[in-house]
Structures are given as C-alpha cells and as structure tokens.
C-alpha cells in the first residue's frame, strides 16, 4: 500500500466534494483505490504506508469515449469547413494510399500520445481492427467498436459474418487485451439500410455493452433522413445505393428507435448530436443514452458546436471524445474541455471534468474507471495547474497540460 498526496485532489465521486485541499489517495499494491480524503486523516489511518507527493492536482485517468485511432495516419491531411459530405470524401481520398503498416504505426503513436495526455480508457471506432495492437501496447482499457457499413454487407454478403472472421484473425495474431470490450457498431443512420442496422443493434445488445453511432452530426444527414434531400443522395447513388432505403422520413433518433437501438439496457453512445432536435434530446434523456461531444472535430468539419446548454437542460448525459486526427489536432481530452469551456463559460467547470471521467466511464460501462472511489482502479494522474486556489477553473482552461501518471489503470 502507498499514499499519493497533493495540494489538490479531485475525486470525481458522485455526491462527494468537488475537490479536496491537501488531500491524499490510498492505493493498494495493485493500484486499486483504498480510500480518498484529507491527507492528515489518511496519514493516521495508514501510518505505515509510504507517501508520494504530487506536484499538481490529482484526478482519475480520463475516459475518451470516441476515438478513431485507425485514422491517425491522416493527421493534418484532411481539410474541413465545408460540412461532413465534403470532409468524408476528402478523408477517403487521403486514405487510399495508406498501407496497413502506416495505419498501425500511426495508431500506436496516437494511443501512446493519448496516455501522455492522461487517458486511461477509450471507446475506439474502426472499420478494421488496425488499432487493436496500439491499444494493447498503450495499456488502454475500454471498447473497440467494430464499425460496419452497408458497403461491407454488399461486398461480402454478410457484414456481421465478415466482421467475425476479421476478429478471429486479429485475436489469433494478438491475444485480446485485458479490460477491452468488443461491440459491433453502425457508422451512422445513413450508412446502411434498416435491415443491417437492426442486425447490428441486435448483435450489440447481446453483448450487454453499449454500441456507438455518429448521429445528428450534420445538416445533410437530417435532410436525407427527413425527405431525401441534401448532398448525401448523390454520393449514395454514385455508390450504387438505392437512396430510398436511407430515407425513413424521421428525425435521427426517432429512426434509431424504430430499429431497436434503445431496446438494450445499455443504450448506444450518441456521438456528436450537433443538430439534435428537442425530440432527439427528449428521447436521449428518456432512454438514458449519453451524448458524446467532440467539439474540435465539429468545428473543423462544420464550424458548429452542439447546443450543450439545451442538452443539459433536457437532462442528457454527456461524455467527451477527441474523434480522429483527421479532424482534430491531437488526442488531448483537455483540449476538448478547454474548447467547450471557452464556448460555454456559464457551465460550471466541474461538468466538463465529469464528462471526461465519470461520464465516459458510465457510458462505456467501465465500472472500474472514471472515479477515485474505493475499490476502483481508474489510474491516477497528476496534472499541472496554474492556480491551486481555483483548481477546477485551472484544469478546464489549459488544452495540453503537463500530466504525470502516479498509478496506471
């Protein structure tokens, strides 16, 4: 056992204090949390335990609920600003010449960078499993969301069977990492017909874990789903897709509901929600689904952020993600926090820290992460802050602080 103490401890324990001055964390030999409290009290309780002193503020390791590590090789290569349709086309073109080795090596660098920025767990989305070895090497927990598109179904005859074969090959090459879940995931409401989407949601529900879907991200998505307008119909038609199969004439979340997306006790992660309607927000709240905000990606692609005050007012749970390096400058969750804090200064700092820790952990069903609660093993990070008198404010305004790991998850 050992104690780690600091002038500031931010436990992220629901119902507990927002932060402790001169606090400490007692860790078992396997780095599970034994207790959190005032330093003097824990020194008395664990008098024989050696003590380490941190330099900044102590927090649990962060949870990045939406990444695309397999796209890390496209860092800085995909221009934005003209909406999702244009960005997606540019992304596909930029990735055409990449080899598997380039994707794998870039994913490894990005995963290691995420750890340097204080990330303990990820919800990583990939059309392939190229990020598996990167996640394992970095020691990250979380979930791999194996994303299936209608094009895979058309090409192979059965996207789910093809994904199972791909997973079997990957598992044979690399033992599946401890603490890493696997769930099939749809890309977006328009990326497959309703039959494949239903099959994916049904398969995901059988795992007991949530799946993930990009939803209400862009005006062209809403236009397609509503009445078949916008820029997506031309793109889909060029791919040989019968556009009528992608026009349910519903809002995004109402359509997902008809597909059984919310029938599972573990509702899907709703990534982006930039253009969510009031009805979408109501449905997300009623089903207990979490909206995963990726603000820097949204600004790069479409120049707009989600209506966070409306999401909070309607009781929607929040988590944060960095999205891919094809649309974000780095994999620092502190960068996402700082962006949101600057855009919505009236929202308390603690809400952003919750979204980056407990919000992501609860959304991904990671019972051991996100909080310095007893018996959990969330990892412990020491984050430099420039104002120890107002540590929460300091933590949410610095996009890339110095982070030291005092205990790994």
C-alpha positions in Angstrom: 0.0 0.0 0.0 1.0 3.6 -0.6 -0.3 7.1 -0.3 -0.2 9.7 -3.0 -0.9 13.2 -1.7 -1.2 16.6 -3.3 -2.3 20.2 -2.5 -5.4 19.4 -4.6 -7.3 16.1 -5.1 -10.3 16.0 -7.5 -12.0 12.7 -6.6 -14.9 12.7 -9.2 -17.0 10.7 -6.7 -20.7 11.5 -7.2 -22.1 13.1 -4.1 -18.6 13.9 -2.7 -16.7 17.1 -2.6 -15.7 18.7 -5.9 -12.1 18.9 -4.7 -10.0 18.5 -1.5 -7.3 20.8 -0.3 -4.3 18.9 1.0 -5.8 15.6 0.1 -4.5 12.1 -0.5 -5.3 8.8 -2.2 -4.5 5.5 -0.6 -3.7 2.8 -3.1 -3.5 -1.0 -2.7 -0.5 -2.9 -4.0 -2.4 -3.4 -7.3 -3.1 0.4 -7.5 -6.8 0.0 -6.7 -8.2 2.9 -4.6 -8.5 2.1 -0.9 -9.5 5.5 0.3 -9.6 9.2 -0.5 -9.7 12.0 1.9 -7.7 14.7 3.8 -4.0 13.9 3.9 -3.8 14.2 7.7 -6.6 11.7 8.1 -5.2 9.2 5.7 -1.7 9.5 7.3 -3.2 8.5 10.6 -5.2 5.6 9.1 -2.3 4.2 7.1 0.6 5.2 9.2 2.9 2.5 7.8 2.3 3.4 4.1 5.0 5.2 2.2 3.9 8.6 0.8 4.5 10.1 -2.7 3.9 13.8 -3.2 2.3 15.0 -6.4 3.1 18.4 -7.9 -0.3 19.5 -9.2 -3.9 18.2 -8.9 -4.7 14.5 -8.6 -7.5 13.2 -10.8 -8.7 9.8 -12.0 -7.5 8.8 -15.5 -9.6 10.3 -18.3 -12.0 8.4 -20.5 -12.0 9.3 -24.2 -15.4 8.0 -25.3 -14.9 8.5 -29.0 -11.7 8.0 -31.0 -10.7 6.7 -34.4 -7.1 5.6 -33.9 -7.0 3.8 -37.2 -7.3 7.3 -38.9 -4.3 8.7 -37.1 -2.1 8.5 -40.2 -4.3 11.2 -41.7 -3.3 13.8 -39.2 -3.4 17.2 -40.8 -4.2 15.8 -44.2 -8.0 16.4 -44.4 -9.3 19.9 -44.8 -12.6 20.9 -43.2 -15.1 23.7 -43.2 -17.5 22.6 -45.9 -19.5 20.0 -44.0 -19.4 16.3 -43.4 -20.0 15.2 -47.0 -17.0 17.1 -48.3 -14.8 16.1 -45.4 -15.8 12.4 -45.7 -14.9 12.4 -49.4 -11.6 14.1 -48.8 -10.9 11.6 -45.9 -11.5 8.6 -48.2 -9.3 10.1 -50.9 -6.4 10.9 -48.5 -6.5 7.4 -47.1 -6.5 5.5 -50.4 -2.7 5.1 -50.5 -2.1 4.2 -46.8 -0.7 0.8 -46.1 -1.8 -1.4 -43.1 1.6 -0.8 -41.5 1.3 3.0 -41.8 -2.2 2.9 -40.2 -0.9 0.5 -37.5 2.2 2.6 -36.6 0.3 5.9 -36.6 -2.4 4.4 -34.4 0.3 3.3 -31.9 1.8 6.8 -31.8 -1.7 8.3 -31.2 -2.6 5.7 -28.5 0.7 6.5 -26.7 0.0 10.2 -27.0 -3.5 9.8 -25.5 -1.9 8.1 -22.5 0.6 11.0 -22.2 -2.4 13.3 -22.1 -3.9 11.4 -19.1 -6.3 9.0 -20.9 -6.9 5.6 -19.2 -9.7 4.3 -21.4 -11.1 4.7 -24.9 -14.2 4.0 -27.0 -12.4 3.4 -30.3 -14.2 3.1 -33.5 -12.8 1.4 -36.6 -13.8 -0.1 -39.9 -10.9 -2.5 -39.3 -9.2 -3.7 -36.2 -5.9 -1.9 -37.1 -5.9 -0.1 -33.7 -6.0 -3.3 -31.6 -2.3 -3.7 -31.2 -1.9 0.1 -30.5 -4.5 0.0 -27.7 -2.9 -3.1 -26.2 0.6 -1.6 -26.3 -0.6 1.6 -24.7 -2.3 -0.3 -21.9 -5.7 1.3 -22.5 -9.0 -0.1 -21.4 -12.4 0.5 -23.0 -14.2 -0.9 -26.0 -13.4 -1.4 -29.7 -16.5 -0.5 -31.8 -16.1 -2.6 -35.0 -17.9 -0.4 -37.4 -19.9 -2.0 -40.2 -21.1 -0.2 -43.4 -23.6 -1.2 -46.0 -20.7 -1.5 -48.5 -19.2 -4.3 -46.4 -22.6 -6.1 -46.5 -22.8 -5.7 -50.3 -19.3 -6.8 -50.8 -19.2 -9.9 -48.6 -22.9 -10.9 -48.5 -22.9 -10.7 -44.7 -21.2 -7.9 -42.8 -21.6 -9.5 -39.4 -20.1 -12.8 -40.5 -17.2 -11.0 -42.2 -16.6 -9.0 -39.0 -16.5 -12.2 -37.0 -13.9 -13.6 -39.4 -11.8 -10.4 -39.1 -12.0 -10.5 -35.3 -10.9 -14.2 -35.2 -7.8 -13.3 -37.3 -7.0 -10.4 -35.1 -7.4 -12.4 -31.9 -5.1 -15.1 -33.3 -2.4 -12.6 -34.1 -2.7 -10.7 -30.8 -4.2 -12.0 -27.5 -7.3 -9.8 -26.8 -6.2 -7.1 -24.3 -7.4 -7.3 -20.7 -10.2 -4.8 -20.0 -11.0 -4.2 -23.7 -14.6 -4.9 -24.8 -15.7 -5.6 -28.4 -19.0 -4.5 -29.9 -20.3 -4.2 -33.4 -21.3 -0.7 -34.3 -23.2 1.1 -37.1 -21.4 4.1 -38.6 -24.4 6.4 -38.9 -28.1 6.2 -39.7 -27.5 6.7 -43.4 -24.5 4.3 -43.8 -26.5 1.1 -44.1 -30.1 0.1 -44.8 -32.6 -0.6 -42.0 -32.1 -4.3 -42.1 -28.4 -4.2 -41.5 -28.8 -1.5 -38.8 -31.3 -3.7 -37.0 -28.9 -6.7 -37.1 -26.1 -4.6 -35.7 -28.1 -3.2 -32.9 -29.4 -6.7 -32.0 -25.9 -8.2 -32.0 -24.6 -5.3 -29.9 -27.5 -5.8 -27.4 -26.5 -9.4 -26.8 -23.0 -8.3 -25.5 -24.5 -6.3 -22.7 -22.4 -3.4 -23.7 -23.4 -0.2 -25.5 -22.7 0.3 -29.1 -21.8 3.7 -30.7 -23.2 5.6 -33.6 -22.5 9.0 -35.2 -25.8 10.8 -35.2 -27.3 14.3 -35.8 -23.8 15.4 -36.9 -24.5 17.4 -40.0 -27.4 19.1 -41.8 -27.1 16.9 -44.8 -27.8 13.8 -42.6 -31.0 15.4 -41.3 -32.1 16.3 -44.8 -31.5 12.8 -46.2 -33.4 11.1 -43.3 -36.2 13.7 -43.5 -37.1 13.8 -47.2 -34.1 12.5 -49.3 -32.7 16.0 -49.9 -29.2 17.4 -49.2 -25.8 16.2 -50.6 -25.9 12.6 -49.5 -28.3 11.2 -52.1 -25.8 12.0 -55.0 -23.0 10.3 -53.0 -25.0 7.2 -52.2 -26.4 6.9 -55.7 -22.8 7.0 -57.1 -22.0 4.1 -54.8 -24.9 2.1 -56.2 -27.1 2.5 -53.2 -30.9 2.7 -53.6 -31.4 6.1 -51.9 -34.9 5.3 -50.9 -33.6 2.7 -48.4 -31.9 5.5 -46.5 -34.9 7.9 -46.2 -37.1 6.9 -43.2 -38.7 10.3 -43.1 -37.9 10.7 -39.4 -35.5 12.6 -37.2 -32.3 10.7 -36.5 -33.1 9.4 -33.0 -36.7 8.6 -33.9 -35.4 6.5 -36.7 -32.9 4.7 -34.4 -35.7 3.9 -32.0 -37.6 2.1 -34.8 -34.5 -0.1 -35.3 -34.3 -1.3 -31.7 -31.4 0.9 -30.9 -32.7 1.7 -27.4 -34.2 -1.7 -26.6 -31.0 -2.8 -24.8 -30.4 -1.9 -21.1 -27.1 -0.4 -22.4 -28.2 2.4 -24.8 -25.8 3.4 -27.6 -23.3 6.2 -27.4 -24.8 9.1 -29.5 -21.7 10.7 -31.0 -21.8 14.4 -31.9 -25.5 15.4 -31.6 -24.7 18.8 -33.1 -28.0 19.1 -34.8 -30.2 17.2 -32.3 -33.8 18.4 -32.2 -35.8 18.9 -29.0 -37.4 15.5 -29.7 -34.0 13.9 -30.2 -32.8 15.3 -26.8 -36.0 14.1 -25.1 -35.5 10.6 -26.5 -31.9 10.5 -25.4 -32.9 11.5 -21.9 -35.7 9.1 -21.6 -33.6 6.2 -22.8 -30.6 7.1 -20.6 -28.3 7.4 -23.7 -25.1 9.5 -23.5 -24.2 12.2 -26.0 -20.5 12.1 -26.8 -19.3 15.6 -27.6 -16.3 16.0 -30.0 -16.2 19.9 -30.2 -12.9 20.4 -32.0 -13.8 17.9 -34.7 -17.2 19.5 -35.1 -15.6 23.0 -35.5 -13.1 21.7 -38.1 -15.7 19.9 -40.2 -18.8 22.0 -39.9 -17.9 25.1 -37.9 -20.6 24.5 -35.3 -20.9 23.0 -31.8 -23.7 21.1 -30.2 -26.2 23.1 -28.2 -24.7 22.0 -24.9 -27.0 24.2 -22.7 -30.0 22.6 -24.3 -28.6 19.1 -23.8 -28.0 19.8 -20.2 -31.4 21.5 -19.7 -33.1 18.4 -21.2 -31.2 16.1 -18.9 -29.0 14.4 -21.5 -25.9 12.6 -20.1 -22.6 13.8 -21.5 -19.2 12.3 -22.3 -16.3 13.6 -24.4 -14.2 12.3 -27.3 -11.4 13.6 -29.4 -12.6 11.9 -32.7 -9.9 11.3 -35.2 -6.7 13.1 -36.0 -8.2 13.6 -39.4 -10.4 16.2 -37.9 -8.8 17.2 -34.5 -5.3 18.5 -33.8 -4.4 15.9 -31.1 -5.9 13.3 -28.7 -6.0 15.5 -25.6 -9.3 15.5 -23.8 -8.1 18.6 -22.0 -8.2 20.3 -25.5 -11.9 19.3 -25.8 -12.6 20.6 -22.3 -10.9 23.9 -23.0 -12.8 24.4 -26.2 -16.1 23.8 -24.5 -15.3 25.9 -21.5 -14.4 28.8 -23.8 -17.6 28.4 -25.8 -19.9 27.9 -22.8 -18.4 29.9 -19.9 -21.6 29.7 -17.8 -21.4 25.9 -17.5 -19.6 25.0 -14.3 -16.0 23.7 -14.7 -16.9 20.5 -12.8 -19.4 19.5 -15.5 -16.6 19.2 -18.1 -14.4 17.2 -15.8 -17.3 14.9 -15.1 -17.9 14.4 -18.8 -14.2 13.5 -19.3 -14.2 11.0 -16.4 -17.4 9.5 -14.9 -19.5 10.4 -18.0 -17.3 8.4 -20.3 -16.9 5.5 -17.8 -20.6 5.2 -17.2 -21.4 5.4 -20.9 -18.9 2.7 -21.8 -19.9 0.6 -18.7 -16.4 0.7 -17.3 -17.1 0.1 -13.6 -13.5 0.5 -12.5 -12.7 3.7 -14.3 -13.6 7.4 -14.0 -13.7 8.0 -10.3 -11.3 7.8 -7.3 -14.0 5.7 -5.4 -12.9 2.9 -3.1 -12.2 -0.5 -4.9 -11.9 1.1 -8.3 -8.7 1.1 -10.4 -9.1 4.2 -12.6 -5.5 5.2 -12.8 -4.2 8.4 -11.0 -2.9 11.4 -12.9 -1.0 14.4 -11.5 -2.0 17.4 -13.7 -0.1 20.8 -13.5 -2.4 23.7 -12.7 -1.5 27.3 -12.6 -3.9 28.3 -9.8 -4.2 25.9 -6.9 -6.7 28.2 -5.2 -9.2 27.7 -8.1 -8.1 24.3 -9.4 -11.2 23.3 -11.3 -11.0 26.5 -13.4 -7.4 26.0 -14.0 -7.9 22.4 -15.2 -10.5 23.3 -17.8 -8.7 26.2 -19.5 -5.4 24.5 -20.4 -5.7 22.4 -23.6 -2.4 20.4 -23.1 -1.3 20.5 -19.5 1.7 18.5 -18.2 0.5 15.2 -16.9 2.3 12.6 -14.8 1.0 9.2 -14.1 1.1 8.3 -10.4 -0.7 5.0 -10.9 -1.9 3.3 -14.1 -5.4 1.9 -14.6 
